[in-house]
């Protein structure tokens, strides 16, 4: 039992299978992870997180199904406040970096990094350091942070397929436990999807989410 509890598992969310494979090998070979759960979409990644014990690191690409922007990771941070989370992306756009940090991730790691630099970056993230490569950090504003961009208006068409499924059952008055049973999801997974829905709709509870979603549905 103690051996199982000591296992270290990572989740990689990226729709490029070959990159996932290479990154998984690095995590096991260089960083000592026992296992890696792979996902090709945001929904799949949330399900892996919600249903996998002992996750010690979660890595997300910004260009995959379901990922609107780095802000999509804010719900993950809310549900897993102590989990090391990093963006591993081909983008080096300053806005993407700032959005990721604003969402609460622990690092922004460019895919172009050589393996040794990638390992060092991920070690920093696992160790609790906020990692941004010097080449990107030097281009970020120093004297004052820019005003945060306004949140886009809620649009149900921007929900992921699984978020839409959860919303439909929420509108039927089902509890998280009933939603989990109906969709064959873990309770933790439903919790993350619910947090993402609340954030998307700009609300803080189930009743307000139902009211906001019902209003939007009437406008469609």
KEKOL-273168 format. One record per atom (N, C-alpha, C): y, z, x; atom name. Coordinates in steps of 0.001 Angstrom, whole numbers, always signed. Atoms other than C-alpha are relative to their C-alpha. Example, Ala and Ser with C-alpha at 12.3 -4.5 7.8 and 13.67 -1.06 7.14 Angstrom:
BEGIN
<node <-1190,+0,+890>,N> <node <-4500,+7800,+12300>,CA> <node <+1200,+0,+900>,C> <node <-1190,-60,-820>,N> <node <-1060,+7140,+13670>,CA> <node <+1090,+730,-770>,C> 
end
This chain:
BEGIN
<node <-1202,+0,+829>,N> <node <+0,+0,+0>,CA> <node <+1250,+0,+862>,C> <node <-1178,-57,-867>,N> <node <+2427,+895,+2805>,CA> <node <+229,-1316,+707>,C> <node <-147,+1298,-649>,N> <node <+1702,-2459,+4487>,CA> <node <+695,-979,-916>,C> <node <-621,+916,+949>,N> <node <+2671,-4318,+1324>,CA> <node <+1494,+294,-134>,C> <node <-1386,-368,+195>,N> <node <+5887,-2341,+949>,CA> <node <+868,-364,+1189>,C> <node <-768,+320,-1196>,N> <node <+6898,-3223,+4509>,CA> <node <+203,-1505,+171>,C> <node <-131,+1450,-124>,N> <node <+6669,-6975,+3910>,CA> <node <+1452,-427,-169>,C> <node <-1357,+531,+90>,N> <node <+9885,-8945,+4405>,CA> <node <-101,-1425,-535>,C> <node <+64,+1302,+663>,N> <node <+10383,-11917,+2097>,CA> <node <+1405,-569,-123>,C> <node <-1274,+696,+167>,N> <node <+13186,-14477,+2027>,CA> <node <-138,-1021,-1123>,C> <node <-56,+1063,+1004>,N> <node <+14236,-16876,-723>,CA> <node <+940,-1081,+526>,C> <node <-818,+1151,-398>,N> <node <+15511,-20349,+220>,CA> <node <+187,-894,-1212>,C> <node <-301,+888,+1125>,N> <node <+17240,-22418,-2468>,CA> <node <+709,-1240,+527>,C> <node <-535,+1259,-527>,N> <node <+17779,-26029,-1407>,CA> <node <-874,-1114,-556>,C> <node <+818,+1061,+599>,N> <node <+16698,-29281,-3046>,CA> <node <-513,-1018,+1016>,C> <node <+556,+859,-1043>,N> <node <+15850,-30903,+307>,CA> <node <-1246,+675,+572>,C> <node <+1251,-633,-365>,N> <node <+12186,-30107,+856>,CA> <node <-217,+131,+1493>,C> <node <+217,-47,-1444>,N> <node <+12096,-30954,+4564>,CA> <node <+873,+1060,+648>,C> <node <-872,-1035,-579>,N> <node <+15084,-28724,+5298>,CA> <node <-538,+1386,-344>,C> <node <+591,-1280,+382>,N> <node <+13501,-25867,+3327>,CA> <node <-1174,+338,+901>,C> <node <+1187,-226,-821>,N> <node <+10308,-26310,+5316>,CA> <node <+386,+450,+1404>,C> <node <-440,-359,-1347>,N> <node <+12117,-26188,+8649>,CA> <node <+634,+1380,+48>,C> <node <-662,-1304,+46>,N> <node <+14238,-23205,+7645>,CA> <node <-1023,+1111,-224>,C> <node <+1056,-992,+238>,N> <node <+11167,-21366,+6345>,CA> <node <-756,+301,+1293>,C> <node <+695,-205,-1278>,N> <node <+9436,-21893,+9689>,CA> <node <+842,+861,+933>,C> <node <-884,-789,-857>,N> <node <+12474,-20508,+11535>,CA> <node <+34,+1454,-435>,C> <node <-46,-1375,+507>,N> <node <+12616,-17451,+9294>,CA> <node <-1270,+772,+377>,C> <node <+1253,-664,-336>,N> <node <+8955,-16682,+9958>,CA> <node <-176,+130,+1514>,C> <node <+286,+49,-1430>,N> <node <+8760,-17685,+13618>,CA> <node <+1020,+761,+838>,C> <node <-1059,-582,-829>,N> <node <+12109,-16416,+14902>,CA> <node <+571,+1307,-554>,C> <node <-628,-1173,+610>,N> <node <+13175,-13740,+12426>,CA> <node <-1003,+978,-621>,C> <node <+1026,-964,+374>,N> <node <+9866,-12105,+11568>,CA> <node <-255,+177,-1483>,C> <node <+293,-123,+1433>,N> <node <+9704,-12777,+7835>,CA> <node <-1480,-264,-244>,C> <node <+1418,+143,+322>,N> <node <+6252,-12419,+6344>,CA> <node <-263,-1166,-943>,C> <node <+195,+1073,+974>,N> <node <+6763,-14941,+3561>,CA> <node <+1363,-537,-424>,C> <node <-1228,+645,+469>,N> <node <+9362,-17350,+2189>,CA> <node <-278,-649,-1341>,C> <node <+71,+633,+1316>,N> <node <+9809,-18295,-1460>,CA> <node <+1013,-1140,-31>,C> <node <-878,+1169,+2>,N> <node <+11251,-21801,-1873>,CA> <node <+361,-413,-1422>,C> <node <-482,+447,+1308>,N> <node <+13338,-23115,-4786>,CA> <node <+842,-1250,+201>,C> <node <-727,+1263,-96>,N> <node <+14853,-26530,-5479>,CA> <node <+1190,-71,-946>,C> <node <-1140,-25,+913>,N> <node <+17446,-25497,-8078>,CA> <node <+486,+1440,-126>,C> <node <-528,-1346,+187>,N> <node <+19652,-22532,-8940>,CA> <node <-874,+788,-969>,C> <node <+857,-691,+959>,N> <node <+17513,-21665,-11977>,CA> <node <-1294,+481,+657>,C> <node <+1253,-358,-661>,N> <node <+14354,-21710,-9887>,CA> <node <+226,+1137,+990>,C> <node <-305,-1064,-960>,N> <node <+16011,-19543,-7236>,CA> <node <+187,+1341,-702>,C> <node <-204,-1237,+734>,N> <node <+17083,-16972,-9819>,CA> <node <-1330,+571,-490>,C> <node <+1306,-466,+446>,N> <node <+13546,-16822,-11151>,CA> <node <-794,+590,+1169>,C> <node <+675,-552,-1173>,N> <node <+12184,-16295,-7633>,CA> <node <+552,+1384,+323>,C> <node <-616,-1292,-295>,N> <node <+14673,-13477,-7071>,CA> <node <-411,+1066,-1010>,C> <node <+306,-962,+1050>,N> <node <+13935,-11841,-10394>,CA> <node <-1450,+432,-38>,C> <node <+1435,-272,+127>,N> <node <+10170,-11946,-9977>,CA> <node <-686,+305,+1322>,C> <node <+581,-241,-1318>,N> <node <+9674,-11312,-6250>,CA> <node <+490,+1336,+546>,C> <node <-358,-1275,-605>,N> <node <+9574,-7856,-4712>,CA> <node <+282,-188,+1492>,C> <node <-207,-66,-1449>,N> <node <+10768,-7036,-1197>,CA> <node <+832,-1162,+560>,C> <node <-872,+1059,-525>,N> <node <+13321,-9872,-924>,CA> <node <+1035,+639,+916>,C> <node <-907,-571,-1001>,N> <node <+15323,-9147,+2232>,CA> <node <+1121,-958,+379>,C> <node <-1026,+992,-322>,N> <node <+17412,-12343,+2435>,CA> <node <-94,-1136,-1006>,C> <node <-36,+1156,+909>,N> <node <+18515,-15105,+38>,CA> <node <+995,-1016,+542>,C> <node <-819,+1072,-559>,N> <node <+19890,-18431,+1259>,CA> <node <+162,-1105,-1041>,C> <node <-294,+990,+1033>,N> <node <+21585,-20981,-1012>,CA> <node <+757,-1189,+560>,C> <node <-780,+1214,-249>,N> <node <+22672,-24583,-571>,CA> <node <+997,-152,-1136>,C> <node <-1000,+212,+1049>,N> <node <+25762,-25650,-2499>,CA> <node <-237,-1280,-787>,C> <node <+225,+1291,+654>,N> <node <+24457,-29102,-3428>,CA> <node <-1432,-74,-512>,C> <node <+1317,+67,+630>,N> <node <+21485,-28618,-5714>,CA> <node <+186,+174,-1498>,C> <node <-139,-114,+1458>,N> <node <+20838,-28724,-9461>,CA> <node <+343,+1414,-435>,C> <node <-401,-1281,+550>,N> <node <+22574,-25933,-11340>,CA> <node <+1113,+697,+744>,C> <node <-1029,-659,-799>,N> <node <+25004,-24998,-8558>,CA> <node <+1333,-703,-221>,C> <node <-1317,+572,+243>,N> <node <+28535,-25650,-9817>,CA> <node <+875,+112,+1244>,C> <node <-767,-277,-1220>,N> <node <+30144,-24093,-6734>,CA> <node <-517,+1307,+555>,C> <node <+407,-1282,-567>,N> <node <+29803,-21070,-4500>,CA> <node <+244,+1142,-978>,C> <node <-281,-1044,+993>,N> <node <+31250,-19063,-7396>,CA> <node <-1220,+300,-865>,C> <node <+1217,-219,+779>,N> <node <+27865,-19491,-9107>,CA> <node <-819,+1164,+556>,C> <node <+777,-1068,-627>,N> <node <+26548,-16863,-6685>,CA> <node <+534,+1389,-332>,C> <node <-583,-1302,+322>,N> <node <+28799,-14114,-8021>,CA> <node <-942,+832,-866>,C> <node <+931,-735,+871>,N> <node <+26224,-13192,-10687>,CA> <node <-1170,+562,+797>,C> <node <+1078,-502,-854>,N> <node <+23541,-12869,-8008>,CA> <node <+465,+1245,+740>,C> <node <-536,-1162,-716>,N> <node <+25764,-10518,-6032>,CA> <node <+128,+1209,-931>,C> <node <-136,-1112,+940>,N> <node <+26444,-8425,-9154>,CA> <node <-1337,+677,-264>,C> <node <+1318,-552,+325>,N> <node <+22728,-7996,-9839>,CA> <node <-723,+558,+1224>,C> <node <+638,-452,-1237>,N> <node <+21719,-7479,-6196>,CA> <node <+1073,+365,+1018>,C> <node <-1139,-352,-855>,N> <node <+24629,-5646,-4541>,CA> <node <-363,+245,+1460>,C> <node <+366,-295,-1379>,N> <node <+22654,-4713,-1425>,CA> <node <-762,-1104,+706>,C> <node <+796,+1083,-574>,N> <node <+20856,-8020,-809>,CA> <node <+842,-885,+911>,C> <node <-706,+963,-846>,N> <node <+21991,-10095,+2204>,CA> <node <-125,-1409,-583>,C> <node <-43,+1337,+598>,N> <node <+23056,-13478,+747>,CA> <node <+881,-883,+861>,C> <node <-818,+931,-781>,N> <node <+24294,-16493,+2658>,CA> <node <-88,-1397,-597>,C> <node <-8,+1425,+296>,N> <node <+25296,-20054,+1919>,CA> <node <-397,-728,+1279>,C> <node <+366,+874,-1114>,N> <node <+23572,-22570,+4208>,CA> <node <+255,-1413,-487>,C> <node <-500,+1212,+645>,N> <node <+25406,-25810,+3557>,CA> <node <+392,-1089,+997>,C> <node <-517,+1131,-777>,N> <node <+26219,-29257,+4848>,CA> <node <+1504,-106,-99>,C> <node <-1457,+7,+170>,N> <node <+29768,-28687,+3611>,CA> <node <+647,+956,+987>,C> <node <-811,-893,-823>,N> <node <+32382,-27236,+5929>,CA> <node <+1428,+18,-537>,C> <node <-1298,-5,+655>,N> <node <+35221,-27497,+3444>,CA> <node <+525,+1434,-114>,C> <node <-574,-1343,+17>,N> <node <+37574,-24506,+3661>,CA> <node <-87,+638,-1378>,C> <node <+74,-555,+1352>,N> <node <+37611,-24094,-120>,CA> <node <-1402,+526,-296>,C> <node <+1362,-472,+212>,N> <node <+33822,-23820,-189>,CA> <node <-235,+1322,+721>,C> <node <+155,-1239,-760>,N> <node <+33972,-21146,+2501>,CA> <node <+682,+1153,-730>,C> <node <-759,-1048,+688>,N> <node <+36657,-19157,+661>,CA> <node <-652,+378,-1330>,C> <node <+667,-283,+1271>,N> <node <+34855,-19495,-2688>,CA> <node <-1267,+824,+221>,C> <node <+1232,-736,-292>,N> <node <+31633,-18260,-1117>,CA> <node <+307,+1455,+338>,C> <node <-360,-1367,-369>,N> <node <+33292,-15229,+428>,CA> <node <+532,+763,-1211>,C> <node <-520,-643,+1212>,N> <node <+35104,-14511,-2850>,CA> <node <-1128,+392,-949>,C> <node <+1148,-306,+860>,N> <node <+31735,-14582,-4638>,CA> <node <-814,+1170,+538>,C> <node <+662,-1171,-557>,N> <node <+30565,-11817,-2316>,CA> <node <-1164,-277,+928>,C> <node <+1108,+270,-917>,N> <node <+28156,-13624,-5>,CA> <node <+298,+606,+1366>,C> <node <-141,-619,-1313>,N> <node <+27547,-12250,+3478>,CA> <node <+236,-1009,+1116>,C> <node <-203,+976,-1060>,N> <node <+27887,-15510,+5335>,CA> <node <+40,-1424,-505>,C> <node <-54,+1432,+280>,N> <node <+28607,-19226,+5343>,CA> <node <-488,-692,+1266>,C> <node <+677,+526,-1176>,N> <node <+26250,-21029,+7715>,CA> <node <-112,-1522,-109>,C> <node <+113,+1460,+47>,N> <node <+26702,-24769,+8413>,CA> <node <-1395,-468,+401>,C> <node <+1322,+531,-316>,N> <node <+23487,-26783,+8483>,CA> <node <-40,-664,+1376>,C> <node <-29,+705,-1286>,N> <node <+24642,-28511,+11664>,CA> <node <-315,+920,+1178>,C> <node <+215,-921,-1118>,N> <node <+24080,-25370,+13777>,CA> <node <-1349,-251,+670>,C> <node <+1256,+54,-740>,N> <node <+21469,-25582,+16515>,CA> <node <-841,+1221,-356>,C> <node <+894,-1066,+464>,N> <node <+18428,-23389,+15929>,CA> <node <+395,+1370,+553>,C> <node <-359,-1301,-561>,N> <node <+19508,-20624,+18331>,CA> <node <+1241,+573,-682>,C> <node <-1219,-453,+673>,N> <node <+22946,-20459,+16693>,CA> <node <-294,+383,-1451>,C> <node <+405,-326,+1365>,N> <node <+21343,-20502,+13234>,CA> <node <-678,+1362,-44>,C> <node <+694,-1286,-60>,N> <node <+19075,-17610,+14190>,CA> <node <+1005,+1136,+201>,C> <node <-1003,-1032,-249>,N> <node <+22042,-15632,+15538>,CA> <node <+839,+261,-1253>,C> <node <-793,-142,+1224>,N> <node <+24022,-16306,+12341>,CA> <node <-765,+785,-1054>,C> <node <+800,-693,+1014>,N> <node <+21183,-15165,+10085>,CA> <node <-272,+1448,+405>,C> <node <+161,-1381,-467>,N> <node <+20594,-12083,+12254>,CA> <node <+1245,+816,-326>,C> <node <-1251,-694,+320>,N> <node <+24263,-11203,+11759>,CA> <node <+64,+339,-1487>,C> <node <-19,-217,+1441>,N> <node <+23961,-11611,+7986>,CA> <node <-968,+1117,-390>,C> <node <+1002,-1028,+298>,N> <node <+20788,-9509,+7840>,CA> <node <+487,+1372,+466>,C> <node <-500,-1256,-545>,N> <node <+22510,-6882,+9952>,CA> <node <+1225,+543,-702>,C> <node <-1131,-500,+773>,N> <node <+25362,-6563,+7490>,CA> <node <+1352,-545,+395>,C> <node <-1258,+610,-427>,N> <node <+27998,-8662,+9246>,CA> <node <+348,-1181,-895>,C> <node <-443,+1198,+719>,N> <node <+30076,-11213,+7337>,CA> <node <+142,-1119,+1020>,C> <node <+5,+1072,-1002>,N> <node <+29361,-14428,+9233>,CA> <node <+697,-1253,-499>,C> <node <-613,+1322,+164>,N> <node <+31646,-17460,+9352>,CA> <node <+166,-539,+1408>,C> <node <-118,+513,-1368>,N> <node <+31453,-19725,+12425>,CA> <node <+1454,-102,+438>,C> <node <-1361,-8,-529>,N> <node <+34496,-19629,+14684>,CA> <node <+753,-1278,-335>,C> <node <-661,+1281,+264>,N> <node <+35194,-23321,+14062>,CA> <node <+579,-66,-1405>,C> <node <-514,-34,+1366>,N> <node <+35657,-22613,+10352>,CA> <node <+971,+1154,-195>,C> <node <-879,-1160,+143>,N> <node <+37218,-19161,+10655>,CA> <node <+1391,-293,+527>,C> <node <-1306,+296,-590>,N> <node <+40012,-20556,+12841>,CA> <node <+860,-856,-915>,C> <node <-758,+858,+926>,N> <node <+40979,-22965,+10075>,CA> <node <+363,+720,-1281>,C> <node <-280,-742,+1223>,N> <node <+41165,-20257,+7438>,CA> <node <+1351,+697,+99>,C> <node <-1330,-592,-16>,N> <node <+44520,-18761,+6423>,CA> <node <-23,+1416,+546>,C> <node <-59,-1322,-596>,N> <node <+45538,-15682,+8415>,CA> <node <+1091,+888,-583>,C> <node <-1050,-916,+439>,N> <node <+48918,-14355,+7288>,CA> <node <-199,+518,-1412>,C> <node <+135,-418,+1396>,N> <node <+48183,-14291,+3571>,CA> <node <-1078,-832,-662>,C> <node <+1032,+728,+738>,N> <node <+45324,-15216,+1318>,CA> <node <+661,-822,-1100>,C> <node <-552,+788,+1096>,N> <node <+46068,-18047,-1128>,CA> <node <-355,+625,-1334>,C> <node <+287,-515,+1345>,N> <node <+46235,-17190,-4795>,CA> <node <-1336,-547,-458>,C> <node <+1301,+488,+445>,N> <node <+42748,-17395,-6317>,CA> <node <+148,-1095,-1041>,C> <node <-52,+1104,+966>,N> <node <+42078,-20576,-8207>,CA> <node <-376,+500,-1386>,C> <node <+299,-410,+1375>,N> <node <+42031,-20233,-11972>,CA> <node <-1438,-388,-338>,C> <node <+1364,+299,+424>,N> <node <+38560,-20026,-13449>,CA> <node <+24,-1149,-999>,C> <node <+44,+1085,+975>,N> <node <+37628,-23238,-15267>,CA> <node <-348,+526,-1383>,C> <node <+288,-421,+1365>,N> <node <+37510,-22949,-19028>,CA> <node <-1496,-88,-260>,C> <node <+1424,-18,+315>,N> <node <+34107,-22084,-20416>,CA> <node <-408,-1308,-669>,C> <node <+514,+1256,+535>,N> <node <+32092,-25187,-21161>,CA> <node <-1522,+119,-7>,C> <node <+1442,-201,+100>,N> <node <+28543,-24851,-22453>,CA> <node <-786,-1128,+659>,C> <node <+686,+1109,-651>,N> <node <+27694,-28245,-20965>,CA> <node <-207,+261,+1490>,C> <node <+138,-324,-1417>,N> <node <+28058,-26680,-17512>,CA> <node <-1078,+1049,+259>,C> <node <+1090,-948,-177>,N> <node <+25287,-24170,-18143>,CA> <node <-1235,-698,+554>,C> <node <+1272,+558,-446>,N> <node <+22000,-24709,-16368>,CA> <node <-965,-17,-1184>,C> <node <+962,+38,+1115>,N> <node <+19011,-25550,-18582>,CA> <node <-537,+1382,-367>,C> <node <+541,-1317,+299>,N> <node <+17621,-22037,-18258>,CA> <node <+1063,+913,-606>,C> <node <-1081,-777,+610>,N> <node <+20997,-20443,-19007>,CA> <node <+187,-382,-1459>,C> <node <-120,+460,+1392>,N> <node <+21157,-22563,-22152>,CA> <node <-1136,+588,-849>,C> <node <+1127,-602,+720>,N> <node <+17681,-21343,-23176>,CA> <node <+273,+1474,-307>,C> <node <-286,-1426,+180>,N> <node <+18731,-17723,-22651>,CA> <node <+1092,+194,-1051>,C> <node <-1105,-116,+956>,N> <node <+21943,-18266,-24599>,CA> <node <-490,-220,-1434>,C> <node <+495,+280,+1355>,N> <node <+20111,-19757,-27587>,CA> <node <-737,+1204,-575>,C> <node <+724,-1171,+483>,N> <node <+17856,-16713,-27810>,CA> <node <+939,+1195,-183>,C> <node <-1008,-1054,+184>,N> <node <+20814,-14369,-27328>,CA> <node <+707,-167,-1335>,C> <node <-664,+271,+1266>,N> <node <+22503,-16053,-30279>,CA> <node <-898,+325,-1198>,C> <node <+941,-379,+1064>,N> <node <+19367,-15339,-32310>,CA> <node <-167,+1512,-109>,C> <node <+51,-1452,+57>,N> <node <+19861,-11638,-31614>,CA> <node <-1138,+631,+770>,C> <node <+1135,-552,-730>,N> <node <+16928,-11241,-29241>,CA> <node <+468,+859,+1167>,C> <node <-291,-889,-1122>,N> <node <+16929,-8455,-26668>,CA> <node <-436,-660,+1306>,C> <node <+434,+524,-1295>,N> <node <+16468,-9039,-22940>,CA> <node <-1525,-21,+102>,C> <node <+1459,-69,-47>,N> <node <+12852,-7943,-23304>,CA> <node <-625,-1122,-819>,C> <node <+531,+1075,+847>,N> <node <+12251,-10418,-26133>,CA> <node <+261,-1363,+630>,C> <node <-314,+1266,-677>,N> <node <+13998,-13207,-24208>,CA> <node <-971,-223,+1155>,C> <node <+934,+115,-1122>,N> <node <+11829,-12498,-21165>,CA> <node <-1372,-433,-485>,C> <node <+1314,+342,+544>,N> <node <+8706,-12690,-23304>,CA> <node <-21,-1443,-514>,C> <node <-38,+1337,+590>,N> <node <+9769,-15871,-25121>,CA> <node <+39,-1097,+1059>,C> <node <-164,+1019,-1041>,N> <node <+10665,-17729,-21905>,CA> <node <-955,+198,+1172>,C> <node <+958,-315,-1066>,N> <node <+7895,-16200,-19775>,CA> <node <+728,+261,+1314>,C> <node <-795,-361,-1165>,N> <node <+10442,-14732,-17370>,CA> <node <-113,+1494,+258>,C> <node <-74,-1410,-315>,N> <node <+10679,-11429,-15572>,CA> <node <+1291,+592,-532>,C> <node <-1201,-649,+521>,N> <node <+13168,-8876,-16860>,CA> <node <+1165,-147,+974>,C> <node <-1060,+165,-991>,N> <node <+15102,-9112,-13595>,CA> <node <+623,-1378,-46>,C> <node <-504,+1368,+95>,N> <node <+15408,-12869,-14002>,CA> <node <+945,-144,-1183>,C> <node <-864,+60,+1184>,N> <node <+16830,-12508,-17508>,CA> <node <+1317,+714,+282>,C> <node <-1204,-765,-328>,N> <node <+19282,-9923,-16182>,CA> <node <+982,-861,+789>,C> <node <-884,+860,-796>,N> <node <+20645,-12417,-13628>,CA> <node <+595,-1105,-865>,C> <node <-506,+1064,+871>,N> <node <+20902,-15215,-16188>,CA> <node <+1054,+549,-967>,C> <node <-953,-598,+922>,N> <node <+22686,-12862,-18577>,CA> <node <+1334,+276,+704>,C> <node <-1222,-254,-766>,N> <node <+25168,-11836,-15878>,CA> <node <+763,-1296,+239>,C> <node <-641,+1294,-215>,N> <node <+25824,-15509,-15147>,CA> <node <+667,-500,-1289>,C> <node <-587,+402,+1279>,N> <node <+26411,-16204,-18853>,CA> <node <+1274,+779,-295>,C> <node <-1190,-813,+247>,N> <node <+28850,-13305,-19188>,CA> <node <+1161,-483,+861>,C> <node <-1062,+465,-905>,N> <node <+30769,-14522,-16141>,CA> <node <+531,-1357,-453>,C> <node <-407,+1340,+420>,N> <node <+30816,-18118,-17399>,CA> <node <+881,+63,-1250>,C> <node <-733,-108,+1260>,N> <node <+32073,-17059,-20825>,CA> <node <+1216,+911,+107>,C> <node <-1139,-888,-183>,N> <node <+34568,-14558,-19406>,CA> <node <-74,+1249,-862>,C> <node <+193,-1185,+850>,N> <node <+33082,-11607,-21307>,CA> <node <-756,+1065,+779>,C> <node <+632,-1114,-688>,N> <node <+31581,-8230,-20452>,CA> <node <-1219,+564,-724>,C> <node <+1150,-548,+722>,N> <node <+28934,-7592,-23104>,CA> <node <-617,-1047,-912>,C> <node <+769,+942,+806>,N> <node <+26411,-9245,-25411>,CA> <node <+765,-427,-1249>,C> <node <-705,+342,+1243>,N> <node <+28526,-9059,-28570>,CA> <node <+1122,-998,+274>,C> <node <-1086,+916,-338>,N> <node <+31483,-10738,-26883>,CA> <node <-547,-1360,+413>,C> <node <+619,+1267,-400>,N> <node <+29160,-13383,-25405>,CA> <node <-404,-804,-1223>,C> <node <+398,+682,+1238>,N> <node <+27772,-14195,-28857>,CA> <node <+1223,-587,-700>,C> <node <-1212,+474,+668>,N> <node <+31282,-14477,-30302>,CA> <node <+595,-1194,+729>,C> <node <-593,+1089,-786>,N> <node <+32554,-16673,-27462>,CA> <node <-848,-1260,-82>,C> <node <+891,+1157,+42>,N> <node <+29501,-18942,-27456>,CA> <node <+1,-642,-1377>,C> <node <-18,+537,+1371>,N> <node <+29550,-19310,-31240>,CA> <node <+1261,-828,-229>,C> <node <-1250,+729,+131>,N> <node <+33185,-20391,-31099>,CA> <node <-69,-1342,+715>,C> <node <+117,+1246,-765>,N> <node <+32415,-22968,-28400>,CA> <node <-947,-977,-675>,C> <node <+971,+872,+672>,N> <node <+29420,-24305,-30308>,CA> <node <+642,-686,-1220>,C> <node <-673,+584,+1161>,N> <node <+31601,-24868,-33379>,CA> <node <+977,-1110,+399>,C> <node <-925,+1013,-488>,N> <node <+33927,-26953,-31215>,CA> <node <-709,-1243,+490>,C> <node <+745,+1150,-540>,N> <node <+31158,-29241,-29966>,CA> <node <-221,-1067,-1064>,C> 
end
